[in-house]
Amino acid sequence: MEIKSRFDHYNINVFDLQRSIEFYDKALGLKEVRRKEAPDGSFVLVYLGDGETGFTLELTWLRDWDRPYNMGDNEQHLCVRVAEDYDQVRAYHKKMGCVCYENESMGLYFIVDPDGYWIEIL
């Protein structure tokens, strides 16, 4: 059997949903495309899209989670390629104070979101 698949979404858990929605909009232009809320209020799922592809970033907020998430060794990351001028976007992210690592020789850098997730920028 040959399986064919396509990427649909990537999930991260967030402590402050509104803060994360605002960060991803401001830093990367990602907008809410759909939302699912538990009838009992125990969770909210917000899907952010780039307006170009069908891929979404799923933000999961859990009502009963009472502390910021521990990223451990943080050996995973999301990567986005910016359509605008790379150097201008990097300067914008530096002004936002969210650049956490740069590798100029490889032409990339990382920003960090409010929960400590790293996003690679190409």
C-alpha positions in Angstrom: 0.0 0.0 0.0 1.2 3.5 -0.9 0.1 6.2 1.4 -0.3 9.7 0.2 -0.7 12.5 2.7 -0.4 16.2 3.0 0.3 18.5 5.9 -2.8 19.9 7.6 -1.8 21.6 10.9 0.8 21.8 13.6 -0.4 22.1 17.3 1.1 23.9 20.2 -0.4 24.5 23.6 -0.5 28.1 24.9 -1.0 29.5 28.3 -2.5 32.9 27.3 -4.6 32.4 24.1 -5.2 36.0 23.3 -1.6 37.0 23.8 -0.5 34.2 21.5 -3.1 35.1 18.8 -1.8 38.7 18.9 1.8 37.6 18.8 1.4 35.4 15.7 -0.6 38.1 13.9 1.9 40.8 14.7 5.1 38.8 14.1 4.0 36.6 11.2 0.7 37.9 9.9 -1.1 34.6 10.8 -4.9 35.1 11.2 -7.6 33.0 12.9 -9.3 30.9 10.3 -11.5 28.7 12.6 -12.1 28.0 16.3 -13.5 25.1 18.3 -14.6 25.6 21.9 -15.5 22.8 24.3 -19.2 23.0 25.4 -18.0 22.9 29.0 -15.3 25.6 28.4 -12.4 23.1 29.2 -10.5 23.9 26.0 -10.4 26.3 23.0 -8.7 25.4 19.7 -7.8 28.3 17.5 -6.4 27.6 14.0 -4.2 30.3 12.4 -3.6 30.4 8.7 -1.2 32.3 6.4 -3.8 33.1 3.7 -1.6 31.3 1.1 -1.8 27.6 1.9 -4.2 25.3 3.7 -1.7 24.6 6.5 -2.6 25.9 9.9 -1.1 26.4 13.3 -3.4 25.1 16.0 -3.2 26.9 19.3 -4.7 24.8 22.2 -5.7 26.6 25.4 -6.7 24.4 28.3 -8.8 26.0 31.1 -7.3 23.9 33.9 -3.7 24.4 33.0 -2.4 26.7 35.7 1.2 27.5 34.8 3.4 28.4 31.8 4.5 25.5 29.7 8.0 24.0 30.2 9.7 23.8 26.9 12.4 21.3 28.1 15.2 21.1 25.6 13.0 22.7 23.0 14.5 20.6 20.2 11.5 21.2 17.8 10.4 24.2 15.9 8.1 25.6 13.3 9.7 27.2 10.2 8.2 30.0 8.0 9.6 31.6 4.9 8.8 35.3 4.7 7.7 36.8 1.4 8.9 40.3 2.3 12.5 41.6 2.4 14.3 39.3 4.8 16.5 42.0 6.4 13.5 44.3 7.0 11.5 41.5 8.6 14.5 40.6 10.8 14.8 44.3 11.9 11.1 44.3 12.7 11.4 41.2 14.8 14.4 42.6 16.6 12.4 45.8 17.3 9.6 43.5 18.7 12.3 41.9 21.0 11.5 38.3 19.9 14.7 37.3 18.1 16.3 34.6 20.2 19.0 33.2 17.9 20.6 34.2 14.7 22.8 32.2 12.2 23.8 34.8 9.6 26.0 32.3 7.7 23.0 30.1 7.1 20.7 33.0 6.4 18.2 32.3 9.2 17.2 33.3 12.6 14.6 32.3 15.2 12.0 34.2 17.1 10.4 33.0 20.3 6.6 33.2 21.0 5.1 34.1 24.4 5.1 30.4 25.5 8.8 29.8 24.6 8.2 28.1 21.2 10.9 28.8 18.6 10.0 29.7 15.0 12.7 29.6 12.3 12.6 32.5 9.8 13.9 32.0 6.3 
